Protein backbone atom coordinates (compact mmCIF):
# COMPACT_ATOMS: atom_id res chain seq x y z
CA UNK A 1 0.00 0.00 0.00
CA UNK A 2 1.51 3.30 -1.03
CA UNK A 3 1.35 6.58 0.88
CA UNK A 4 -1.40 8.01 -1.32
CA UNK A 5 -3.67 5.05 -0.58
CA UNK A 6 -2.91 5.39 3.15
CA UNK A 7 -3.87 9.06 3.02
CA UNK A 8 -7.13 8.26 1.24
CA UNK A 9 -8.00 5.62 3.84
CA UNK A 10 -7.15 8.01 6.69
CA UNK A 11 -9.41 10.67 5.18
CA UNK A 12 -12.20 8.12 4.73
CA UNK A 13 -11.93 7.13 8.38
CA UNK A 14 -11.95 10.77 9.44
CA UNK A 15 -15.07 11.60 7.43
CA UNK A 16 -16.80 8.41 8.58
CA UNK A 17 -16.21 9.39 12.21
CA UNK A 18 -17.34 12.94 11.49
CA UNK A 19 -20.52 11.60 9.89
CA UNK A 20 -21.15 9.38 12.91
CA UNK A 21 -20.64 12.30 15.28
CA UNK A 22 -23.10 14.47 13.37
CA UNK A 23 -25.74 11.91 12.33
CA UNK A 24 -24.95 8.97 14.59
CA UNK A 25 -27.36 9.83 17.37
CA UNK A 26 -30.99 8.98 17.72
CA UNK A 27 -32.12 12.16 16.00
CA UNK A 28 -32.32 10.41 12.61
CA UNK A 29 -34.83 7.90 13.94
CA UNK A 30 -36.78 10.66 15.66
CA UNK A 31 -36.82 12.69 12.45
CA UNK A 32 -37.74 9.98 9.93
CA UNK A 33 -39.69 7.51 12.08
CA UNK A 34 -41.17 9.48 14.98
CA UNK A 35 -43.69 6.77 15.92
CA UNK A 36 -40.92 4.22 16.66
CA UNK A 37 -38.64 4.26 19.71
CA UNK A 38 -35.36 6.10 19.24
CA UNK A 39 -32.47 3.79 18.27
CA UNK A 40 -28.91 4.84 17.44
CA UNK A 41 -27.18 3.92 14.18
CA UNK A 42 -24.70 1.78 16.14
CA UNK A 43 -27.57 -0.22 17.65
CA UNK A 44 -29.19 -0.72 14.24
CA UNK A 45 -25.87 -1.94 12.84
CA UNK A 46 -25.36 -4.31 15.74
CA UNK A 47 -28.86 -5.77 15.37
CA UNK A 48 -28.75 -6.17 11.56
CA UNK A 49 -28.88 -9.73 10.28
CA UNK A 50 -28.00 -8.95 6.66
CA UNK A 51 -25.71 -6.37 5.06
CA UNK A 52 -25.81 -5.41 1.39
CA UNK A 53 -22.49 -4.28 -0.06
CA UNK A 54 -22.57 -2.25 -3.25
CA UNK A 55 -19.60 -3.42 -5.29
CA UNK A 56 -18.60 -4.18 -8.82
CA UNK A 57 -17.15 -7.67 -9.22
CA UNK A 58 -15.41 -6.73 -12.45
CA UNK A 59 -13.55 -3.73 -11.05
CA UNK A 60 -12.66 -4.92 -7.54
CA UNK A 61 -10.17 -7.54 -6.55
CA UNK A 62 -11.52 -10.70 -4.91
CA UNK A 63 -11.75 -10.29 -1.15
CA UNK A 64 -13.34 -12.24 1.64
CA UNK A 65 -16.64 -11.03 3.07
CA UNK A 66 -18.59 -12.04 6.15
CA UNK A 67 -21.34 -14.66 5.76
CA UNK A 68 -24.07 -12.12 6.53
CA UNK A 69 -22.94 -9.84 3.69
CA UNK A 70 -24.36 -9.97 0.18
CA UNK A 71 -22.36 -8.27 -2.58
CA UNK A 72 -24.61 -6.62 -5.14
CA UNK A 73 -23.38 -4.66 -8.10
CA UNK A 74 -24.85 -2.39 -10.73
CA UNK A 75 -27.72 -1.15 -8.58
CA UNK A 76 -26.98 2.46 -9.38
CA UNK A 77 -26.12 1.96 -13.05
CA UNK A 78 -27.82 3.93 -15.78
CA UNK A 79 -27.13 4.57 -19.46
CA UNK A 80 -24.32 6.99 -20.16
CA UNK A 81 -25.09 10.50 -21.39
CA UNK A 82 -23.01 12.11 -24.13
CA UNK A 83 -20.25 14.45 -22.98
CA UNK A 84 -20.81 18.17 -23.26
CA UNK A 85 -18.74 21.32 -23.29
CA UNK A 86 -15.10 21.22 -22.22
CA UNK A 87 -15.11 17.48 -21.58
CA UNK A 88 -16.27 16.72 -25.11
CA UNK A 89 -13.64 19.05 -26.55
CA UNK A 90 -10.92 17.44 -24.41
CA UNK A 91 -11.85 13.94 -25.53
CA UNK A 92 -12.16 14.96 -29.19
CA UNK A 93 -8.78 16.69 -29.32
CA UNK A 94 -6.81 14.11 -27.32
CA UNK A 95 -4.68 11.42 -28.89
CA UNK A 96 -4.58 8.18 -26.96
CA UNK A 97 -5.29 7.87 -23.24
CA UNK A 98 -6.40 10.60 -20.84
CA UNK A 99 -4.70 10.40 -17.43
N, C-alpha and C positions, 0 to 999 in steps of 0.2 A: 504494500500500500504506500503510495507516494504522499508527499506532504500536502499536495492540493486536495487529494481525497480525504486526508485526515482533517483538513480545515473545513471541508464541506460537511463532513460528519459532525464535527464540533458545532458548526452553525446550526445544523439540523437539530441536534440535541438542545441547544440553547433556545431555539424557537419553539420546540415542542414543550419545554418546561415553561416558557413564557405563555404559551397558549393554555397550558394546564393551570397556571396561576390566574389567568384572566377568566377563562371559561370553565375551569375544572370544578367549581363549586356546585351547589345544588340549584343555583339560579337558573340554569338552563332547563331543568325539569320543571321548576316553578313557572317559567315563562311559557314553555311549549305544551306542557301537560299539567295544568294547574289542579285538575281533579285527582291526580295521583299523588302519593306521598313523595316527598323530596328525596332523591337518591343522587349521590355524587357520581361523576364519570368513573372514578376508580372502582366504586362498588358495582356499577354496571359491567365494567370490564371483568371484574373478578367473578361475577355471576354468569357471564356469557358461556354458552355451551358450544357455540359455533362462531368462527371468525371467517370472514370472506376477505381474501387478499387480492387486490387488483394488481395483476402482473401480466406481462406479455412473455409467453414461453419462448418465443422466437428471439427476443432481444436480451433476455436475462440468462445468466449462467445457471446451471442446475444447482439447487441448494436444498438442504433438508428443511422441512416444515413440520410443525407439530401436527398430531393426528386430528385435532379439532379445527384445523385450518383448511379451507378450500380455496385453491388458487383459481381465479376466474379472470380471463383476459378479454379484451375488446368490448367491454361494457360501455365505454365512453366513445367508441369509434363512430365516425360519421364520414360521409364522402368529402373529399378534399375540394376546396374552393380554388379557383384560379388566383394566382398572385396578382397584386395590383401595385401601381406606383413604383417606388424606388426598388422594391424587392424584385419586381418583374424586370426592370431595367438591369439590375445587377445580374440576374440569372441569364438574361439574354446576351449581355456583353461579355460574360465570363467564358474562359476557355478551360475546360477540365473541371476539377473539383473546387468547391467552395469550402474553405476551412475557417 
